[in-house]
Amino acid sequence: MSVMPLDFAEPFFPVKYIVDEKEYFVNGKCIVLNVSEEPILINNRPLKFFQSVVVVNTSIFNVKRCIVVEKFADYPDEEALFEEVKKVWPLAYDVTHEERHRGVALWRSPKVKIGDLAVNMCFAGSVPLNVGLHKTHWGGPPIKEVHTQIVGIGKMQQYYDRDLNTLYREEYMAPGSSHIPMYDENCEYPWHQYETVTKGIFMATEILF
C-alpha cells in the first residue's frame, strides 16, 4: 500500500500515484485515472482501466493503482497559467527532436517512469495544434497509451491514412476526460493525433505492452 507524490507537473499540479489502497479519500476536486485492469469503485460504480473522471471530496475503493491529479481547476486565469508553464516546460521538439514536432506550439513536462508506467503532461499552445499524424510513439517499445485532458478542451482524431482528409473519428475531451484507447490487440495504432479545440494541457499516460 502506498501513496507516492509525483513531481513531473510541479509547480502547477500536484500528482499522486496510488497503489494497493482499499480506500483512498480524494480531497477537493481532482482527476482520477485508473491504470489497473481492476475497476476502481466510486459509490459502488466502476471506473475501468484507462478511464478517468473528476472526483470531489469522496472516497474511492479497490484501488490497485491509479493517478490522481490535484488542483487542475484552481486556475481562473488560464492564460496566466499557460504563460508560466512555458517558462518551466521545454518545447516538445527540443526534447524529442521528432520532425513532426518542429515548429509546433507544444511544451512538454518531464516524464516520470515507474516500472512499466510512464507519464507526463503537455501544453498545447495553438489552435489548431497540427502536431502531426502518427502511428508509432517516440522513445521506446510498443505502449498502451491514453491522453487525459487537464485544462481546456481537446480532441483525439483517427485517420485512415497519413492524410488529414481521411479523418473518420473524433473524441472530444473536457477536463477529467480520457479518450477510448486506440490500440488493437497487437498494440498497433491507426493514424492519429491530438488536436486542440482551445489551448490546453493534457496528460499522456503510457504502459509498456
C-alpha positions in Angstrom: 0.0 0.0 0.0 1.4 3.4 -0.9 0.7 7.0 -1.9 3.6 8.4 -3.9 3.8 12.1 -4.9 5.0 12.6 -8.5 6.7 15.9 -9.2 6.6 15.9 -13.1 3.8 18.5 -13.2 5.0 20.7 -10.4 4.6 23.5 -9.5 1.3 23.6 -11.3 -0.5 20.3 -10.5 0.3 18.0 -7.5 0.0 14.4 -8.8 -0.2 11.3 -6.7 0.4 7.6 -7.7 -1.8 5.4 -5.6 -1.1 1.6 -5.3 -2.9 -1.1 -3.4 -5.2 1.0 -1.3 -8.6 -0.5 -0.2 -9.9 3.1 0.3 -8.4 6.5 -0.6 -10.1 9.8 0.2 -9.9 12.3 -2.6 -9.6 15.7 -1.1 -11.0 18.6 -3.1 -11.7 18.4 -6.8 -9.3 16.0 -8.6 -9.0 13.9 -11.7 -8.7 10.2 -11.1 -7.3 7.9 -13.9 -7.4 4.2 -13.4 -4.2 2.5 -14.6 -5.1 -1.0 -13.4 -7.2 -3.8 -15.0 -9.1 -3.9 -11.7 -12.0 -1.4 -11.6 -11.9 1.3 -9.0 -15.2 1.7 -7.2 -16.8 5.1 -6.7 -20.1 4.9 -4.8 -20.1 1.3 -5.9 -19.8 2.3 -9.6 -16.8 1.0 -11.6 -14.1 3.1 -13.1 -12.4 0.8 -15.6 -8.9 0.6 -17.0 -7.7 3.8 -18.7 -10.9 5.6 -17.7 -10.9 8.9 -15.8 -13.4 11.1 -14.0 -13.5 14.2 -11.8 -13.9 13.1 -8.2 -14.9 15.6 -5.5 -14.4 15.1 -1.7 -15.2 11.4 -1.7 -13.6 8.0 -1.1 -12.6 5.7 -3.9 -12.3 2.0 -3.2 -10.4 -1.1 -4.5 -7.5 1.0 -5.9 -4.9 -1.4 -7.4 -3.2 1.6 -9.0 -4.3 5.0 -10.2 -3.1 8.5 -10.9 -4.7 11.5 -9.0 -4.2 15.0 -10.4 -4.9 17.7 -7.9 -5.7 21.5 -8.3 -6.5 21.2 -12.0 -9.5 23.5 -11.5 -7.6 26.1 -9.4 -6.7 28.5 -12.2 -9.4 31.0 -13.1 -6.9 32.8 -15.4 -5.8 30.0 -17.7 -3.8 32.3 -20.0 -1.7 33.3 -17.0 -1.2 29.6 -16.2 -0.1 28.9 -19.7 2.5 31.7 -19.7 4.0 30.3 -16.5 4.0 26.8 -18.0 6.0 28.0 -21.0 8.7 29.3 -18.6 9.2 25.9 -17.0 8.5 23.2 -19.6 10.7 23.0 -22.8 9.3 22.8 -26.3 8.5 19.2 -27.2 10.8 19.4 -30.3 13.8 20.3 -28.0 13.1 17.0 -26.1 12.1 14.6 -28.8 13.7 16.0 -32.0 10.8 14.4 -33.8 10.3 16.2 -37.2 6.6 16.3 -36.7 7.2 18.4 -33.5 9.3 21.0 -35.3 7.7 24.4 -35.1 4.7 23.1 -33.2 3.5 25.1 -30.1 3.7 22.1 -27.8 5.5 22.3 -24.5 6.3 19.1 -22.5 6.8 18.4 -18.8 9.4 15.9 -17.6 8.4 12.3 -18.0 8.3 10.1 -14.9 8.8 6.4 -15.2 7.7 3.9 -12.5 8.1 0.2 -13.6 6.0 -0.3 -16.7 4.3 3.1 -16.3 5.4 6.5 -17.8 3.5 9.7 -17.5 4.0 13.4 -18.5 1.9 16.4 -19.4 1.9 18.7 -22.4 0.7 22.3 -23.0 -0.8 22.7 -26.5 -0.5 26.4 -27.2 -2.2 27.0 -30.5 -5.5 26.3 -32.3 -5.1 24.2 -34.4 -2.1 22.5 -33.0 -1.2 20.4 -36.0 1.1 18.1 -34.1 1.2 15.6 -36.9 -0.3 12.2 -37.7 1.5 9.2 -36.4 1.1 5.5 -35.7 4.1 4.9 -33.6 5.3 6.7 -30.5 8.6 8.4 -29.7 11.1 6.9 -27.3 10.7 3.2 -26.9 8.9 -0.2 -27.5 5.1 -0.6 -28.1 3.0 1.0 -25.5 -0.6 1.3 -24.4 -1.3 5.0 -24.3 -4.2 7.2 -23.3 -4.5 11.0 -23.1 -6.4 12.8 -20.3 -7.5 16.4 -20.6 -6.4 18.5 -17.6 -7.2 22.1 -18.7 -9.0 23.4 -21.8 -10.7 21.3 -24.5 -9.1 18.9 -26.8 -9.9 16.0 -29.1 -8.4 12.8 -30.4 -8.6 12.2 -34.1 -8.2 9.0 -36.0 -7.5 8.7 -39.8 -7.5 6.0 -42.4 -4.2 7.3 -43.9 -1.5 9.8 -43.3 -3.7 12.4 -44.8 -5.9 15.0 -42.9 -8.6 14.4 -45.5 -9.1 10.8 -44.3 -10.5 11.7 -40.8 -13.1 9.2 -39.7 -13.4 9.5 -35.9 -13.1 12.3 -33.2 -13.5 12.2 -29.5 -13.8 15.5 -27.6 -12.2 15.8 -24.2 -13.0 18.2 -21.4 -11.0 18.4 -18.1 -11.2 15.0 -16.5 -11.9 13.1 -19.7 -9.8 10.4 -21.4 -10.4 9.1 -24.8 -11.2 5.4 -25.5 -7.8 3.6 -26.1 -7.0 3.4 -29.8 -4.6 0.4 -29.9 -5.7 -3.1 -31.0 -4.8 -6.5 -29.5 -1.3 -6.2 -31.1 -0.8 -2.7 -29.6 -1.0 -1.2 -33.1 -2.5 2.2 -33.7 -4.3 3.9 -36.5 -3.0 7.2 -37.9 -4.0 9.6 -35.2 -3.3 12.9 -33.5 -4.3 15.1 -30.5 -5.8 18.3 -31.7 -6.9 21.4 -29.8 -10.3 23.0 -29.6 -8.9 25.5 -27.1 -5.4 25.9 -25.8 -5.0 23.4 -23.1 -2.9 20.9 -21.0 -3.3 17.2 -21.4 -1.6 14.2 -19.7 -0.1 11.3 -21.6 0.0 8.0 -19.8 1.9 5.0 -21.2 2.1 1.4 -20.1 4.6 -1.0 -21.7 2.9 -3.6 -23.8 
